[in-house]
Each structure stands twice: as C-alpha cells, then as structure tokens.
Amino acid sequence: MAITDTTRVPGLDESARSLLFGAARTANSFSDEPVSDDELRELWELARWAPTSANIQPLRVTFVRTPEGKARLVRHLSEGNRTKTEQAPVAAILAADLDFHDKIHLTFPSRPELRERYLDLEGRERSARYNATLQAGYFILAVRAVGLAAGPMLGYDAAGIDGEFFAGTAHRTVLVVNIGHPGERPWFDRLPRLDADQVLAWA
C-alpha cells in the first residue's frame, strides 16, 4: 500500500509489533542453519529506507561469513563476544562512510550543491556517525522483519576493525551485528524497561 499525503499511515497489527518490538530479543547463540545471500539482500531492501538528514545515507555494511573473514574480525572483539560471532552464520560490520558527501549527487539529485555543506571533516564525521547509528537501528529491525535473529555488539576495537577491513577508506565502524537463526538457549532473561512516567515529559 502506497502512503500519500492524503492517506492515513496504517499501523502494524499486534503480531508485527510483537515481532519487531515486544517479543524481540538480542540473540546470544545461533544455530548452524545458513543465511543466504538473498536473505541478506532482502534485509537491506528494508533497512535502506531509514531516514537520514538530507538523505545522506552514510551507512555501509560488510557481511562477514567466511572462516577467513571471521578470523580477521574475531581478533578485534572483546573476549565475551568472540564465541557468539564465530558461531553466527553472518556478522555484519556497520560503518559510517565519512566521505558520504561524494554521493550527494545520487542521494539528493535535485540539490547536489549540498555537498559543499559537508566539506569540513569534523562536522562531516559527526553527521556521518549520527546518521549511520540511526540507520543501524533500522538495520536491526530489518533483521527481525525477515525472520532472522540479531545480536548487536559494542565490545570491539573499532580502530582495529577499521584497519583490518577498511584500510585506505573513509569507513569507520559504528556497530557489529551477528545475524542468524537462534541456537540453543539464545535468550537471556528479559531485563526491565523504564516506565512511561520515568521517561516521558509533556510541554
């Protein structure tokens, strides 16, 4: 269904909401069932619609699935994350492209002059990391939406991964996400969430 200016945005039913949010969990173990290239492309076809400022789309994804690739990645992970990544069929390195401004003629074709706004490296890096992190959240939802489990991790040496996989580029790691089907005892007990009256304010 297309959403137009005059169409009310349809809500998801309870089953879809539960899949993406209420019942969704971070996977800590994975089965050996493979994840296909088609599934990963399907995942990206959903994730690519994440909003970004001026449509800059700085997120870049490297799917690591070969034994050689896993060995290169695992050495830069904290010890507690290594087994999970070795076990997962796929590990996605999500990176921010600090040179995203070179593609603005593609991502915002009616305003190619916006490239000039991002010539300052410090400001460009800040914008790249912020927007890539926003895209990463959508990426995790997309993993769930195609029927896979996601295990996002922050325990890693970012500079080490950048040197290992992105040497000579402007890509900077923002998150590593294990992807696959749940394995044996994949879920930890659900931890509490803050209640609405603890986080919401009205003005």
C-alpha positions as CSV (number, residue, x, y, z in Angstrom):
1,M,0.0,0.0,0.0
2,A,1.4,3.4,-1.0
3,I,1.3,6.1,1.6
4,T,0.3,9.5,0.1
5,D,-0.2,12.9,1.6
6,T,-3.9,12.2,1.9
7,T,-3.6,8.7,3.3
8,R,-3.6,7.9,7.0
9,V,-0.5,5.9,7.9
10,P,-1.6,2.3,8.6
11,G,-0.4,0.8,11.9
12,L,1.1,-2.7,12.3
13,D,-1.0,-5.4,13.8
14,E,-0.2,-6.8,17.2
15,S,1.7,-9.8,15.7
16,A,4.0,-7.5,13.7
17,R,4.6,-5.2,16.6
18,S,5.5,-8.1,18.8
19,L,7.9,-9.5,16.2
20,L,9.8,-6.1,15.9
21,F,9.5,-4.9,19.5
22,G,7.6,-6.5,22.4
23,A,8.8,-10.1,21.9
24,A,12.1,-9.3,20.1
25,R,15.3,-10.2,21.9
26,T,19.0,-10.0,21.3
27,A,20.3,-13.4,20.3
28,N,23.3,-14.7,22.2
29,S,23.7,-18.1,20.4
30,F,23.0,-19.1,16.8
31,S,22.2,-22.4,15.0
32,D,24.3,-23.6,12.1
33,E,21.4,-23.0,9.7
34,P,22.9,-20.9,6.9
35,V,21.7,-17.4,5.9
36,S,21.5,-16.9,2.1
37,D,22.7,-14.0,0.0
38,D,19.1,-13.5,-1.0
39,E,18.0,-13.1,2.7
40,L,20.8,-10.6,3.3
41,R,19.7,-8.6,0.2
42,E,16.1,-8.7,1.4
43,L,17.2,-7.4,4.7
44,W,19.0,-4.5,3.1
45,E,16.0,-3.7,0.9
46,L,14.1,-2.9,4.1
47,A,17.0,-1.3,6.1
48,R,17.8,1.2,3.3
49,W,14.6,3.1,3.9
50,A,15.8,4.5,7.2
51,P,15.6,8.3,7.4
52,T,18.8,10.4,7.4
53,S,19.4,14.1,7.4
54,A,19.4,15.5,3.9
55,N,19.1,11.8,2.8
56,I,22.9,11.4,3.1
57,Q,22.7,7.6,3.8
58,P,26.3,7.2,5.3
59,L,25.8,3.5,6.5
60,R,28.0,0.9,4.8
61,V,27.6,-2.8,5.5
62,T,30.2,-5.5,5.3
63,F,28.8,-9.1,5.7
64,V,31.5,-11.4,7.2
65,R,30.7,-15.0,6.7
66,T,33.8,-16.9,5.6
67,P,36.1,-18.6,8.1
68,E,38.9,-16.3,7.0
69,G,36.8,-13.2,7.4
70,K,35.6,-14.4,10.8
71,A,39.2,-14.9,12.0
72,R,40.1,-11.4,10.9
73,L,37.1,-9.9,12.8
74,V,37.1,-12.0,15.9
75,R,40.6,-10.9,16.9
76,H,39.3,-7.4,17.3
77,L,36.3,-8.4,19.5
78,S,36.2,-8.5,23.3
79,E,36.6,-12.0,24.6
80,G,33.0,-12.3,25.7
81,N,31.8,-11.7,22.1
82,R,34.1,-14.0,20.2
83,T,32.3,-17.3,20.5
84,K,28.9,-15.7,19.5
85,T,30.5,-14.2,16.4
86,E,32.3,-17.5,15.5
87,Q,29.0,-19.3,15.8
88,A,26.8,-16.9,13.9
89,P,26.4,-17.6,10.2
90,V,27.0,-13.9,9.4
91,A,28.4,-10.9,11.2
92,A,27.6,-7.5,9.8
93,I,30.1,-4.7,10.3
94,L,28.1,-1.5,10.2
95,A,30.3,1.5,9.3
96,A,29.8,5.2,8.7
97,D,31.3,6.5,5.4
98,L,32.9,9.8,6.3
99,D,33.0,10.6,2.5
100,F,29.2,10.3,2.1
101,H,29.2,13.8,0.7
102,D,30.7,12.5,-2.6
103,K,27.4,10.6,-3.2
104,I,25.0,13.5,-2.6
105,H,24.5,14.0,-6.3
106,L,23.0,10.5,-6.2
107,T,21.1,10.7,-2.9
108,F,19.8,14.2,-3.3
109,P,19.9,14.8,-7.1
110,S,17.9,18.0,-7.0
111,R,20.3,19.6,-4.6
112,P,23.8,18.4,-5.5
113,E,25.2,21.7,-4.1
114,L,24.5,20.3,-0.6
115,R,27.9,18.6,-0.9
116,E,29.5,21.9,-0.1
117,R,27.8,21.9,3.3
118,Y,29.9,18.9,4.4
119,L,33.4,19.9,3.3
120,D,34.5,20.3,7.0
121,L,35.8,16.9,8.1
122,E,34.9,17.3,11.8
123,G,31.3,18.2,11.1
124,R,31.0,15.6,8.3
125,E,32.2,12.9,10.7
126,R,29.8,13.9,13.3
127,S,26.9,13.8,10.8
128,A,28.1,10.5,9.4
129,R,28.3,8.8,12.7
130,Y,25.0,10.1,14.0
131,N,23.1,9.2,10.8
132,A,24.8,5.8,10.4
133,T,23.8,5.0,14.0
134,L,20.2,5.9,13.2
135,Q,20.4,3.6,10.2
136,A,21.8,0.8,12.4
137,G,18.7,0.8,14.5
138,Y,16.6,0.3,11.4
139,F,19.0,-2.4,10.3
140,I,18.3,-4.4,13.4
141,L,14.6,-4.1,12.9
142,A,15.1,-5.3,9.3
143,V,16.9,-8.4,10.5
144,R,13.9,-9.2,12.7
145,A,11.4,-8.4,9.9
146,V,12.9,-11.0,7.5
147,G,12.7,-13.7,10.2
148,L,16.3,-13.7,11.5
149,A,17.8,-13.0,14.9
150,A,20.1,-10.1,15.6
151,G,22.9,-9.9,18.1
152,P,24.2,-6.3,18.1
153,M,27.5,-5.8,20.0
154,L,29.7,-2.8,21.1
155,G,32.5,-4.9,22.6
156,Y,35.2,-4.4,20.0
157,D,38.3,-2.5,19.0
158,A,36.9,-0.1,16.4
159,A,40.3,1.1,15.2
160,G,41.4,-2.5,14.8
161,I,38.4,-3.4,12.7
162,D,38.8,-0.2,10.6
163,G,42.4,-1.1,10.0
164,E,41.6,-4.8,9.2
165,F,38.6,-4.2,6.8
166,F,38.6,-0.5,5.8
167,A,42.2,0.5,5.4
168,G,42.6,3.2,2.9
169,T,38.9,4.2,3.0
170,A,36.8,6.7,5.0
171,H,34.7,4.0,6.6
172,R,34.5,3.9,10.4
173,T,32.9,1.1,12.4
174,V,29.8,2.0,14.5
175,L,28.4,-1.4,15.3
176,V,28.8,-5.2,14.8
177,V,25.7,-7.3,14.4
178,N,25.6,-11.1,14.5
179,I,22.9,-12.5,12.3
180,G,21.3,-15.9,12.0
181,H,18.7,-18.3,13.4
182,P,18.5,-18.7,17.2
183,G,20.6,-21.5,18.6
184,E,20.5,-23.3,21.9
185,R,19.3,-21.2,24.8
186,P,19.7,-18.0,22.8
187,W,17.8,-15.5,25.0
188,F,18.8,-14.1,28.4
189,D,16.1,-13.2,30.8
190,R,14.3,-10.0,29.9
191,L,15.7,-7.1,31.8
192,P,13.4,-4.3,33.0
193,R,12.4,-1.3,30.8
194,L,11.7,2.1,32.2
195,D,8.0,3.0,32.6
196,A,6.4,5.9,30.7
197,D,6.2,8.1,33.8
198,Q,10.0,7.7,34.2
199,V,10.9,8.9,30.7
200,L,8.1,11.0,29.2
201,A,7.5,14.7,29.6
202,W,4.9,16.9,28.2
203,A,5.2,20.6,27.1
